[in-house]
Amino acid sequence: MSALPAKTDKDEAAAAYVALRKELPDTTIRVYTDGSRVGSGDTGANRTLYIGQLKFTDGKGCCGSWRKKGDMEPIAARQGMIPVIRVPLLCTGASSTTV
């Protein structure tokens, strides 16, 4: 697998990441998050889950006005992983349950 270049501009880094991503195995799980605070003081985050090259799910949610900006992305990452945690449990047998 190729390494990302150490020093590049934004466009070069983006192209290098796209090339690297194409080399990942189909079993690779990636969750992308982005959190922000809006003018009203509420915080929220978006999340997108990929398995291999397939966009598996995405979503967004409010995290509340009491949260710090740094709290939102771990919350979104955890929420983004829930389908992955559930899928293997659903596929293990008739007596399996989801968490």
Secondary structure, 3 states (H helix, E strand, C coil): CCCCCCCCCHHHHHHHHHHHHHCCCCCCEEEEEEEEECCCCCEEEEEEEEECCEEEEEEEEECCCCCCHHHHHHHHHHHHHHHHHHHHHHCCCCCCCCC
